[in-house]
């Protein structure tokens, strides 16, 4: 697993998520550990290295 730190698009707090580098490209929703709002997370890996990461709020 790969721990990645980033800023929540809702509360702007720094949070971290564990990412699985064995899946090269994925998109999923995970709640912020601070404000509990849903974040759409899209990590991209190449050769087990994180090469792209996007975290967006989900429009309700």
C-alpha positions, 0 to 999 in steps of 0.5 A, a space after each residue: 500500500 502507498 500512503 498519499 497526503 493531500 488537501 480535502 476539497 471541502 474543508 482544506 485539511 490535509 488528509 491521507 489515504 492508502 492507495 493500492 499501486 497494483 491497480 494502475 488506474 482507478 476512480 472511487 469515492 471515499 469520505 474525508 476523515 475530517 469533515 466526512 464529505 465524499 471525495 472522488 479519488 483518481 490515482 494513477 500508477 506506473 511501475 508501482 509509482 504514483 504518477 497522477 492523483 486527483 481528488 474532487 468534491 462530488 456535486 450534490 
